[in-house]
């Protein structure tokens, strides 16, 4: 497994491939609920740790707050000391200052460890970034570090570049974790975030390199582009090599669910040329063409301009269409359905539409929003977790 420097501050060397523990193997229990299949998860985690992966990423809320526990159990017996563990506490469970410490203490118990290698403020977003600063959450993390409970202080981020820039510039972070992949280079924090983190010496960790698995099986038009340059190379490897090409990237997380996926990915990241600068000019051009092709394969011509907002009923219209289009783009609705489940929990899903038509009057693309929301809701509903 190829190793990379983890920024310039902690002195870590980490595997270029990290195991993301958000998509561990699952099964249905006696009550019909989806739970982690612990035996399969233990096997997966232990195989990873014994075959070159030394970076494991989890979080307070993954798998209904059981992911940390499963990881801790799997790494007992000597493996914990050989790996780095990164985990995250979301701001929405930091109700009081005391909660911040209690949550960390519970996490340490679940992980069966005395310290966490990297502790993140999970999913910082623009609406509550000022409140994080006001509540002095970073200062609480610094106390934990002084006590030896954590070693690195970091954050994860889903959002646009301006807020990312503000967050990264505010503090001397050890690591920043962002969503990036070959179709998101102009979205989310953008590749400018990767460059900026590198300049600061902040480790850069990538999540969603396969866009929830959507990039794993390229549709025929994209596969044709790829095969013109590297016949037989998988969509998975193309997506990973896009990110490996950046020297600023420390590790790329993949939420592997099966042993087959794990072994395939270890093989890709163990190739001698799976290093920074691995892409040729022809390969870079192929990736740009693939991105354009993916973007053309959508069902609704929504540009995300948000002119349709605010919806009187709170429907996240661009968000619904984004997931709907993603399903068609990748010919895979699994990840969009999972995201839609969270949207539904927030009360922002398409079922809240009362067909008032206010959005349609404001849409510059003249989309039949009401009708398209119904179609999107039908395709996106049904995920159980």
ABEGO torsion letter per residue (X at the ends): XBBBBBEAAAGBBBBABBBBAAABBBBBBAAGBBBBBAAAAAAAAAAAAAAGBABBBBBAABGGGAAAAAAAAAABGGAAAABBBBBBBBAAABABAAAAAAAAAAAAAAAGBABBABBBBBGBBAAAAAAAAAAGAAAAAAAAAAAGABABBBBBBBEBAAAAAAAAAABBBABBBBBBBAAAAABEAEAAAAAAAAAAGBBBBBBGAAGGGAAABBBAAAAAAAAAABBGBBAAAAAAAAAAABAABABBBBBBABAAAAAAAAAAAABAABBBGABBAAAAAAAAAAAAAAAABBABABAGAGAAOBBAAGBBAAAAAAAAAAAAAAGBAAAAAAAAAAAAAAGABAAABAGAGAAAAABAAGBBAAAAAAAAAAAABGBBX
